Amino acid sequence: MHLNDPIDYIKYKILLANTDLIAPDLQTLRDRPKATYKFVLVSDSDVNDVAKSKMTTKMQCYVEYGKIENNADVLRTVIEIITSKPLDKNTKLDFL
């Protein structure tokens, strides 16, 4: 919605007035959730913040992987934990 447009602004205010079904923002939904909420009003900045946090997590994962990508023992242990299957100690790094 473009709040500069009077019609959109009126629609926005009507949505805000329906406090039983519509959470006014994501913060309210997290802090004081109601069982009756079925919708939430989301701003562009909220969407960007969520995308940024997801990207940051993925970037951190790649950094951590970069630290162990040449260590066969650590990679073997990680794979064994994830798959619950033992690997041979002579498994090549390329395979891991």
Long-range contacts (C-beta under 8 A, 24 or more apart in sequence): 12-41, 15-41, 16-41, 72-96
